[in-house]
Amino acid sequence: MKAFCLFQLLSLIVLIGNALCKECTNIPTQLSSHTFRHELLASNNESWKEEMFSHYHLTPTDELAWSSLLPRKILREEEEFEWIMAYRKLKNSAESDSPGEFLKEVSLHDVRLDPSSVQWRAQQTNLEYLLWLDVDSLVWSFRKTAGLPTRGKAYGGWEDPTCELRGHFVGHYLSATAHMWASTHDDRIGEKMSAIVTALAACQEKMGTGYLSAFPSEQFDRFEAIKPVWAPYYTIHKIMAGLLDQYTIAGNKQALKMVTWMADYFYNRVQNVIIKYSLERHWLSLNEETGGMNDILYQLFRVTNDPKHLLLAHLFDKPCFLGLLAVQADDIAGFHANTHIPIVVGSQMRYEVTGDPLYKTIGTFFMDIVNSSYSFATGGTSVGEFWTDPKRLATNLQTENEESCTTYNMLKVSRNVFRWTKEVAYADYYERALTNGVLSIQRGTEPGVMIYMLPLGRGVSKAKSYHKWGTKNDSFWCCYGTGIESFSKLGDSIYFEEQGEVPSLYIIQYVSSSLNWKAGGTVINQKIGPLSSWDPYLRATFTFSSEAAGQLSTLNFRIPIWASSAGAEAELNEKILNLPTPGNYLVVKEKWGPGDKLTLQLPLGLRTEAIKDDRSEYASLHAILYGPFLLAGLTSGDWEIKANPDASLTNWITSIPASYNSQLQSLSQESGASSYFLTNTNQSITMEKFPEPGTDSAAHATFRLVSKDPTASGIRSQKMGMIGKSVMLEPFDLPGMVIVHRGKDKGLVVEGSSEDSSSLFRIVAGLDGNAKSVSLESESLEGCYIYAGLNYDKGSSVKLGCVSDPSDSKFNKASSFNLGDAMSMYHPMSFVAEGAKRNFLLVPLLSLRDESYTVYFDIRS
C-alpha cells in the first residue's frame, strides 16, 4: 500500500508538470494545484495526507522573503538595494491622481448576438445548462452551514458537502446568470438568480455576522493559523464577485447589502490577524490561493467609496509576486498560474481606482511576458496548472495544457490593457484566446459538458485528458465556474466606446450581432458572412437603424494583424475607403443613418507560427492558423510535414471544396438490432458498431466516394443515380489515400492514392435485392465485391469476396451495404496539408469533440 501511495503521489506530481518550488507559494508546491489538492483531500489514505501536510508551510513574504526572490539577472549590490526600495515603494505607495479616461465597456444589455454566429450557439448551450441547474441543490451546503433546513440533494464533485472548496461554483453561477440575463433578458434566468440571492440572504441572516459560505468559518481559523486548508478565500472571492455582479449588472440591491456585509466581516478578521500577530503574518497567509480578493474589493470600493474596502483590497495584493513584475523581472516559472493571474487583474483595478502608474506597468509587463514566452498558439497558458520555463513549450506539449481558468483570467488581463492603450495587438490576443481557448471547451451543443484542460500534444483528445469531459451534476471544477461565466458574456468585448464631444465606438471583434449604441443615437447591425476555406475572406456588413440620421460619431474598425493588405477592401455606401495597414484602425466619422451601409472585406490568410521555444532543435515545430482560427490535424500522433514553413503555404495546403461534403458516405449493414459500419482501422478495413458522432470512430467510418467520372457532382444527393459508376473510397481523415484490394479473399487496406484498378469499385444494385442497398464490385476482378463476411467480431477484416453461387443469400447479404449519411462532415474551414508520410485533414480546433488531433507540426524542408 505504501508503494502504491508513493506511485500515486509521483504520478500526480508528474501530471502537474514537475513545477519547481517558488518562495512565494505554499510548500509542497504541488498543493497549489487544484487537481492535486482535490485528489489528496478526497483520498481515504490518511498516511498520504499526513506525509504531504507534514511538510506544509507558507514561506514569509516580507523583506527577507522579498530579498530571497532576487531575480537571477540582478547581480550588483546597488541593484539589490533598488530591489528592496522597489518593495518598500510597492508596500507603502501613496495614492496617485486619476489615471484618466479608458475605453468604456458597452453594456451587455445593449448587445445581442445573432443566431447565425457560433458565439450565439455557445451562449444558448450555456443558457440551457444554467436553467437546468437546481436552486436547492446549489445552495444545499450554504443552508447546512447556516443551520437551516436543507431541501433536495447536494451536487457532487467540487460542490460535494465534503469538499473544502464547496460554494465556489455558486459564486460563479451568480456572475454567470447576471451576465446571461443582461445578454438575453430571459425571464427564466431572472427568476433563477433572484431565487439564489434570496436563499443566500436567508443563510447570511441566520448566521448573523456577515459571514456567508458553504463551509463553516473554521476553515478561516485554519487559514489564519497557517494550517492546511484548501483556499477558503478563493471561494469567498467567487461569492462576493457573484453578488456584486448581481447588483451592478442585474440591479439587485439586496445583493449589494450582502456583499458589503461580507466585506465588513473579513475586514474585521484580517484586522484581528494583524493586531494579534503582525502585518507580516497576514502576508504569510496569502501564499495559500486567495483568488481575486484584491480585484473584487477594488470593484466594491468603486461602488461604496468606503475606505475600509480600499484598505482591505490593498491587503490582498501579493507583494512577493507583484514585486517581480514591478521591477520587470520575468521570473514567473514555477508559479501556479491561476493563483496569480487574478492577483494581476486586481492590481489592474488598483491602477484604475488609484491612478498609481506602477500597477499599470505591472499589468502591461505581465501581459507582454505571458504572451511572448508562455502562451501556446491558442493564446492559452500553463502546463499542468503551472508556468514552466519561458520559451520552453516544445517539451511541454501534453494532455494537461491550458487550464481553462487561466484563459478566462488572461482575457481579463488583455481586455484591461486594451482599454488603456487601444493597441490592436491586445485585441488580437483577446480574439485568439476567446476563439481557440474558450470556444473549444464545450462539447458541441451538449449543455453542461466542458473540459478542465485543453490538450495540445501529439494525437491528443479532449476526451482523454486527466479530467476528460465533465458531467452536468458531478464535476463543478474551477473551470466549470469560469466556463459558465465565459459563455454568458460572449458579447461583452465586441464593442467599446470612448466618451467625448464626438462619441467614438471601437469595433474590435467581428461577430454577427447588434448594438443599441445610445451615445451614437443608432442601432448598429453587424453581419458576418459564412467563413470557409474555399472563399478566404471575412466579410462584414454594418447597417444602421434609427428614425433619422444620428449625431456625428466615429467608428473605429480593428484591422487585425492576421489580415493581409492584399485583397482587403472597405466601402461606405459603395464608396471605396482607404484601408490602413493591418494592426491599425479604419476610422470613419459620419452622422450614421438608416440608409448607410459599410462593408469590410478582410483576407483570411493561412500562416504558420513557430512554437515559443528558443532551442534550435525545436525550431521546426509550427502551428497552422487561418485568420484567428487555430487548425488541428486529425491524427493519432503523426506530425511530420515536408515543406518550407517560410514558403507559400498554398504549395502544400489546399482548401476542401464545398462540394466534397456531398461525396461523403458511411456504409453500414444490419445484424439483429445492431448496425455495423465499414471502418478504417489503422489502415485496415473492418466492420465496427455504430459510432458516436464526434469521435475517432465516426471519422473512421466516413469515406469520400471519389468518382472516376469527373462530371459526377456527388453521391449523397443521387445514390441510385450512381449505379454503374466507378469510385474510389477515400477515408475521411486520410485525404489522398484510398481503399485497395490485394486480391481474392484478402483483406482490404488503405494505401496512397492509386490510379490502378485495385482501388476502383463499381457501384451496383445490392446483391441482396434490397432496393436501398448497393454492392461495390471490383473493377479489376469482375464478380468480386467488398465483402464483410457477416462476422462482426471486433477487428475482423473486410475482404474482397468473389461470387461462386449467385443464389448464395449469405454472400449476397455480406456484400450489400446501406449508403447512409456520413457520420462525419467537413467543417466549412477544412484544409488538406501534405505530410511526409500521409496527408492531414485540418479543421478549426473549436469544432472538435472527442477526435484525436495535433496542433503543432514538425515542418521541415
N, C-alpha and C positions, 0 to 999 in steps of 0.2 A: 504493500500500500504506500509506503514511504517513497519507493522508487516511482510509483505511478504519480504521486503528488509532485515530485520533482520534475517529471516529464511534462505534466500539465502546466506547471509554472514556467518551464523553459519554453514550451510551445507558445504560451500567451505572450511571453517576453519577445519572442521572435515575431509574433503576429503584430505587435505594436511597434515594430521597427527597430528594436535594439537601441532605443533612444539613449543618448548619453545623459548622465546626471548633470543638472544645472543647479547652481546655488541660489535659485530664485523660485523654487517649487518644492513640492513635498518629496520626501525620501521614504521608501524606494521610489524612483521616478515613475515606474510603471503604474503606480497608484493614481497618477494623473489621468490615465486612460479610463474613459467611461466603460469601455468593453471589459477591461481587466477588473475594474472595481466591482462591476455587476457580477462577473463570474465568481469573484472571491467572496462577496457577501452572500451570494445565493448558494454557495457550497456548504455542504454539511461537514466538511473536513476541518475540524477545529484546529488541528495541528498546523495545517497550511496557513490558516488565518493568523495563528499565534506567531508563526515564523515570519510572516510578512509584516505584521504590525509591531513585532519586537524591534524592528529597525526604524519604525516610523518616527520622524521628527520633521519639523519645519525649520529651515535654516533662517537665521536672523537676516533682516533686510535693512538695518540702519547702516551707519557709515562703515562699520567693519565689514559687513557683507558686501556693501557697495564697493569697497576697495578690492575685495576678493574677486569682484566681477570685472576688474580692469581688462578691457579688450586687449587681445593679443597684439594689436597694431600700436598700442601705446607703450613706449619703451623708456622715454626720458623722464627725469624727476619732475621737471616743470609741467609735463603733460599729466603726471599723476596728480599734481596739485590742482590743475584745471579740472580734472575728473571729479575731485572732491568738491570743488567750487560749483561745478555743474549740478551735483546732487543737492547741495545746500540751496542753490537757486530754485531748483525744482521743488524742494520741500517747503521753502519759505517764500515763494514768489508772491509779489504783490499783484493785486488785480490791475489789469490794463484797461485802456479805453476800449470802446466798442469796436469790434473788428470790421464794421462796415456792412454793406449790403451783399447778400449772396443771392444766387438764383433761388427763387421760391418754388417749393413743391406745389404742383397743381393738385387740388383736392381730388381724391378718388371719387367723391360724389359727382364730379363733373366729367368723368371719363367712363366710356362704355366700350368694351371690347366687342368686335364684330364676330358673329358666329362662324364666319369663314376662316378665322385665324386659329392656329394651333394653340395660342395662348387662351383663347376662349374655351376651347375643348378641355384644356388642362384645368382651367378655373371651374368649369362645370363638373368635372370629375371630382374635384376637391369639395365643391358645394354638396354633392351627393353624400360624401363621407361626413362632412360636418353635420348634415341633417340626420344621418344615420346614428350618430353617437348619442348615447342616452344620458340625460342630465343627472339622474340619480346615481348612475354608475360612476360618472365623472367626479361627483362631489362626495362619494361614499366615504373616503378616508378623511375628508375635511369634517364631516359630521361625526365620525367616530372619534377624532381627536378632540372635537369640541364637546363631546358627551351628549350629542343629540341622537335621536333615533335614526338608524340607517334604513334606507329603502333600496330595494333591488339588490344587485350583486356588483361587487367591485370588479373593475377591469384587471387584467393580468399584466405581464411584462413589467415595465418600469413604473406602472401605476398600481402594481400589486400592493396590498396593505403591509407587506413585509419589506418592501423596497425603500431604502433610505431616501431615494430621490422622488418619491411619490408626490404628486401635486404639480410637478413641473409642466406636464402636458396640459393641465387645466389652465395654467397661465398662458401658454401658447394658444389654447383654444379661445380664451378671451380676446387675445390680439387678433387671431385669425377671423373670428366671427365679426369683430368690429370692422376689419378691412373688407370682409366679404359682404357685409351689409352695405358699406359705402359703395362697393363695386357693383352691387346688383339691386339694392333696396328690396331684397327678398324678405317679405314679412315673416316667413318661417324662421329665417336666421335671426331676425329681430326678437322673436319670441324665445328662441333658444338662449341667446346671450343674456337677455333680461332675466330669464329663469336662473341661470348660473349665478349672476351677480346677486340676485335676491337670496339664493341658497347660501352663498358665501357670506353675505352680510349677516345672516342669522347665526352662522358659526362664529363670526367675529364678535357679535354682540354677546353671545353666550359665554365666550371666554373673557370678555370684558376688559382686556388690557391693550387692545390694538393688535395683538398677535393674530396672525392668520396663516395657517399652513395645514397640509395634510398629515404632517408628522408633529409630535409634541416638541415643545421648546427645549426639552432635554438635549436635543441634538446640538443646540447652540451652547449649552453648558459644556459639552464635549469639545465643540469647536474652539471656545474661548480658553479651555484648559489644555489646548494643543493635544487632544486625544483623537484617535482615529474616528472619523465620521465622513460621510460622503457628501461633501459640498452643499450644506444646507442653504447658504446664501445664493447659490446657483438657482435653486428652486424659488426662493423669495424674490429674486430678480424677475423671474418669469411671471410670478403672480402680480407683482407691483406693475410691471410693464403692461400686462393684460388689463389690469384695472385702469391704468392711466389711458390706454388706448380706448377703453370703453367710454371714458369721459371725453377725450379730445376728438375722437372720430365719431362716436355714436351719441355723445351728449348726455351720458348717464351721470347725473350729479352725485348719486349715491356712491358710485364707483370712486369718484374723486375723494369723497369723505373717507372711504375705506383705505385708499392708498395713502392718504395723508396720516391717518391714524397708525398705519403700519410704519411709516417713516418715523413718526414720533417714538414708537416703541423701540425701533432699532437704534435711533439716536441715543436713547437712554441706555441701551445695552452697551453700545460702543463707548459711551461716556463712562460707564461704570468700569469697563475694562481698563481704560486709560487712567482713571483715578486710582483703581485698586492696584494696577501694575505699572504700566507706562505706555507712552505712545509706541515705543518700540515693540511692546508685546502685541499691540494691535497690528502693527505692520507684519509681525511674525505670523499671525494667524491668516493673513491674506494669501499666504502661499498655498493654502487649500483653495480650490477653484471657487470664485465668487460670482461668476457670470458677468453681467454688465451692470453691477450695482452702481458704479460711478455714473454710467450713462443714464440710467433711469432716474437717479437723484438730480442730475443736472436738468433733465427734462422736467421733473417735478418742480424744481426751483423756477423754471421759466413760467410755470402756471401759478405758483403760490407766492413767489418772491419772498419766501421765508428763509432767512439767513441760516437757520438750522439745517435746511435741506442742502444748501450750498456747502456748508462745512462738512456735513456727512458725505457728500459727494467727493470732496477733496480727500477725505479719509479712506475712500475706497480706490483712489488712484494708487497704482502699484509702483513705487519709486524704483525698485530694483530692475523692473522691465522697461518702464518708460524712460528711465535714465539712459539706458543703452541707446535708445532711439533719439534721445535729446542730443547726444554727442555724435549722432550719426554713425554708430558702430553696428555693422552687420554681424551680429553675434547671436542670432535667434535660433540657430541649430540646436536641437535637443529639447526645445521647449514644446510643451503640449499646445498645439496650435489654437484649438478653440477655447482654451482657458484664457489666452492672451489677446486674441483679436477683439473680443468685446471690450477689453480694457482700453485698447486703442480707440475704438468707437467712442468710449466715454471721454477719452482725452480730446477727441474732436469736438464733443459737446462742450468741454471745458473751454476750448478756444472760442466757440460760438457764443457762450454765455459771458465769458470774462474778457475776451479780446486778447488774451496773453499769446503773443506770436510763437512762443516756444512750443505750444501744443499744436499749432498749425504745422510747424516744422516736423514735429513727431509724426503726425498723421500722414503727411505727404511723403516723408522719408520711408516710413513703414510700407505704404502703398507701393512705392517705387521698388524697394528691395524685394518684396514678395513677388511682384510681377516680373522682375528681371532675373531672379535667381531661384525661386522656389515654386513657380507655377508651371503646371502642365499645359498642353495645348488647349485643354478645356477652359482654362482660366482658373481652375481649382488648384488647391494646395493641400499638402500634408501626406505623410506616409504612415499608415497605422496610427493616425491621430497626431503625429509629431512632425516637426520640421527636421529634415535631415540636413547634411552639409550643403551649403549653397552651390548651385550649378553641379550637382552630383545626382541628377534624377535618373540617369540611364540605368543604374544598377538598383533602382528602387521601383521599377515598374512591376506591379503585382496586382493581387485582388483587392488589397486594402489601401487603395489610393483615394485621395479626395473625399474626406469625410464631408458629408452634405452640409453639416452645420457650418463648416468653415467657409463654404461658398456663400451661404446665406449671409454670414457676417462680413466677408470680404466685399460683397455687393454694397453693404452699408458704408464701408470704408471708402470705396471708389466713388460712390454716389456723393458722399460729402466732399471729397476732394474736387470732384467735377463741379459741384455747386459753387465752390470757392473760386475755381480757376477758369471754368468754361472750356477747358482744354479737351479737344476731341479725343485724345488718347485715352482719357479716363472713361469717356462714354463708350469708346470701342471696347475697352476691357469689360465694362458692365454688360454690353451686348453679348460678348463672347461667353462670359461666365454664366449669364442667365440662359442663353440658348443651349449651351452644351452641358453646363454643370447643374442647372436646376431642371430644365425641361426634360432631362434624361432620367430623372429619378422616379418618375411614375411608371407603373407597368401598364402602358397603353391607357385605356379609359376605365380601368378597374378601380373603383373607389377604395381608398384606404390601403393600397398596396404600393409601398415605396421601399427604397433601399437606404442603407446606412452609409456604405462606402460605394464609390464609383470605380470599379476595376479598370485599370489602364495597362495591364500587362499583355503578354502574348497569349492569344487563344483564350481569353477570359470570358466570363459571362456574368451579367448582373445577378443571375440566379445562383451563382456558385461562389459568392464571396462568403466570408465567415458568417455574417448575419443572414445572407440570402435576402429574398424578398420578405418584408414584414407582413403581418396579418392585421386585420381590421381591429381586433379587440384583444390582442395578446402581445403586442410589441411596445408601442409608445416610447420608443427610444428618443434620445435628444433630437435626432434627425427627423423623427416623425413630427415633433413640435415645430421645428423650423420649416419643415416641409409644408405643413398646413398653412403656415403664415405666408410662405413664398407664393403658393398657388392661390392665395386670397388677394394678393395685391400686385398682380401682373400688369396692371395699368398704371402703376404709380411712378414709373420713370420713363414714360414716353414723352411727356411734355413738361417743361419747366418755364416759369415766367419771370420776367425782370421788370420791376416797377420803375416808373419814371413818367415824365411828361408825355412821352410816346411809349405806350406799353410794348413790351417785346416778348416774344414766345420762342423758346428753343425746342425744336423737334429733334430728339436725339435717338429715338427708336422707330423703326419702320414696321408698324404693326397696324393692321386694319382695326380702326377704332374711331370714336367720335369724341370731341371735346367741346363742352359748353364753356367757351372762353369768355367769361364775364367782363374781364378787363378790356378785351378787344371788341366786345359787343357783337360776337358772332359765334355760331356753332361750326366747328371745323370737322369735316368728314374726311378721314384718311382711308384710302382703299389700296391694298397691295394686291397686285395681280398674282396669279399662280406662279410658284417658283419651280423650275425644272432644270434638269441637266442639259436638255437639248435647246433651251432658249436662255442663254446665260445672262439674264438681266433681272434686276429688281426694278419693277415699275410701280411707282407710287402716284396716286392721283388725289389731289386735295380740292375739295369743293367747299362752299361756304353757304350756310343757311342763316338768313336774317331777313327781317322785313324790309330793310333798306341797307344801304352801304353803312358799314360800321365806322368807328372813329379810326383815325390814322394809327396804324400799328405796324410793327416789324416782325416778320417771321424769319427765323434762323434755322436753316436745314443743315443737319450734320452731313458732311461728305466723308464717309468712313475711309480709313486708311486702306482697307481691303479693296476699295473700288479703284479701278484704273481710269485715267482721264480719257483714254481711247474708248469711244462709244458712249461716254457719259453725256447726257442731254437734259436740258430743263426748258420748259416753256410756260409762259403765263399768258393765258388767253390766246394761244397759238403764236405768241411772240417769243422768239428764241432768247434765252437768258445766257449770259456768260457764267460758266461754272468755274469756281476756284479749284485749285489742286486738292487731291484727297488730303484729309487731315484738317480741313478748314470748314467754314460755313458758307452756304449760299444765303445771302442776306437780301430780303425783298421787303420793301416798305410800301404799303398801299392802304387805301380805305377799302377793306375787303367787303364785298357784297355778294348777293345771291347769284350773280352771273359770272363770277370769277372762277377760273379753273387753272390750277397749277399742276403740271405733270413733271415727274422726275424719273429719269432712267439711269440706273447705276449698274455697270458691268459687274457680274458675279464671277470674278476670276478664280481659277484654280491656282493654288500655290502650295509649296512645301514649306515647312517650318522646322528648323533643327531643334532637337530636344535641348533643354537648358542643362548642358553638361560641357565643361570646358576641357575634358580629357580627349585627346586626339583619337583614341581608339573608339570613341562613340560618336565621332563627327558624322557618321553615315546615317544615324538614326533621325528620321524625319516624320512628322505628321503631315497629313494632306488635308487642306481646308478648301472649302468652296464658299467664298464670301465669309460670313461669320460661322458657317457650319463646319464642325469637325467631322470628317468622313472616317468611318470604321470599315475595315475589310472583314468580310465573313470568312473566318479561318480558325482552325483549332490550334494554330501555332506557327504556320508558315508566315514568314515576313520578308523574304528576300525579293528585292526588285533590282533588275539590272537596268540602270538608267543614270543619266547625269542629272542630279536634282536641280542644277542651275540652268539646264537647257529648257526649252519649251515643253511644258507638261503635255501638250497635245500630241507630242511624239509617242507617248506611252500611256496616256489616259484618254479614254473616249467616252462620250455620253451614251447612255442606253436610250434609244428612241421610244417615244410613247407607244408605238405600235407593238413593241415587244410584249407588253402585258397581254395582248390578245393571243399570243402564241404560247402562253404558259398553261400547262395542264398537270393534273395529278391523275394517275391511272390506278384504279383500285379493283378489287374483287371482293365478293361477299362470301363469308363462310359462317353459316349459322346466323347468330345475331351480331357478328363482328365484321368490320371492314378491314381489309389489309391493302396496303399501298406499296406500289413499286417504289423502291428506295435506293438511293446511292449510299452504301455503307462502306466507307473507306475505299472507294473506287471499285467496289464490287456491288452487283445488283442483287438485292434481297427483297422479300415481302415483309413489311412491318405493320403492326397495328396502327389504327387511326391516330395520327399525331396531333398533339395540342398546338393550336396556332401560336405563332411567335416563338417557336422552339427550333433547335437544330433539326429535329425530326421532320418538322413541317418543311423546312428549306430543302432537306434531303429528299423529300417526297414530291418535289416540284421539278418539272422539266420544261424546257422550251422546245417545242416541236418546230424545228427549222426545216422549212420546205425546200426541196430540191428545185421547185418551181419558183423563181424569184417574183412572179406575179401574184403568188398566193399571199393575201393580206393578213391572214391569221386563221386560227383554228377554233378558238373558243366560240366565235360567233357563227361558225359554219361547220359544225362537227361532221355531219354526214356529207357535207359538200366536199370534204377532203378524201372521201373514199376513192381509192385508186392513186392517191398522191404518195410520193416518196418523201420521207422526212428523216432527219437526224434528231436524236434526243440529247439535248444539252442540259446537264444538271444546273439547277438554278444558281448554286453558289460556286460553280466551277466553269465560268464562261470560257468558251474556246475549247472545252473538252466535250466528248460525246460518248454515248454508249456504243460499244462494238462487240461483235461476237467473235469467238475464236474457233468456231466450227460446231458441228453437230454434237449435242448433249454436253457441251462445255459451258461453264458459267460466263455470263455477260460481265464485262468490265468497263471501266471508264478510262479513256485514254485521250491523248491530244487529238484535236480535230483532224479527221482523215477524209481524204477525197475518194478513197477506195470504197467499194461497195459493202465492206463489212460493217460500215456504220449507217447504211441506208436501210430503212424499213418501209414497206409499202402498207398503208392503212387500208384494211379491207373490212367488210362487214364481219361482225363477230361470228366465229365458228360455232358458238353455242346457239345461234339462231335468234338471240335476243335483239330486238330492233334497236336498242340503245347502246349496245356494246360494239367494240371493234377488236380486231386482232391485228397484230403487227408482223407482217411476213418479211423475212429477209430478202433483200433484192438480189443477193449473190447466191443464195441457196433456196431455190423455189420449193415451196411446200414445207419450209421450216419457219417457226414462229417463236416470238418471245413467249416463254412457257414457264409458269410459276410452279407447276407440279402439284398444286393443292396441298403442299406440305408447308405449313406456316410456322414451323418451329423457328425461334429467333435465330436470325443469321443464316437461314437456309438459302442457298443460292438459286437465283433465277437463271434459266438456261435457254439455249436455242434448241427447241424440240421440233422434230420432223414428223409429219403425218405418216403413219403406217396403215391406218384404217380410218377413212373419213367418217365412219359411223361411231368412232370411239368417243362417247359422250364425256368421259373424264378428261381426255386430252383436249377436246374442244372447249370444255369449261375452263381448264387450266390455261388455255391460250387466248381467252377472251377477257377484255378489260372494260370497265366503265371509264369513259373520258369525262372527268368531272372538273369543277372549278379548281383552280390552283390553290394549294394550301399556303403558298407564299406569293406575294406580288412585288414587283419592282416599285420602290419608292420613287416619286417623280424626280428626286435628285439622286439618281443612281448612275454610277460610272463603272467602267471596267479598267483596271490597271494591269498592265502587262508585268507579270512576275518572272523571276528567274526560272522557276520550276513549274509554275502554274499561274493563271491569271486570278485577280481578286475582284470580287463584286464589292464596290464601295457604296455605302449608304450613310446618311446622317446618323451619328451616334444616338441622337434623341429618339430615333424611330425604332430602336431595337428593344426587345423584351428579354427573352431568355437565350437568344442566339449567341454562339461563340464569336468573338471578334478580336481584332488587333487594331490599335490606333497609331502605333509607331511602327514604321517600316525601315528595314535595313536597305537603304538605297545606295547602290554603288555603281560607278561607271563600269 
